[in-house]
Amino acid sequence: MLQYAIAFFVIALIAALFGFGGIAAGAVEIGKVLFFVFIILAGIAFIADLMRGRV
């Protein structure tokens, strides 16, 4: 999922470079959402592992 977030940020940078503001803004928003979903899921997985005693 983090790879998708990075891919959308790269797409946004390329689109902004060529002047496609609407496409760049859309790709940035998708990248932000995916990044925060990744952070939340990683935190939940870490807490679950702590509760199981694996870490």
Beta strands, then each sheet from edge to edge (+ up, - down):
end
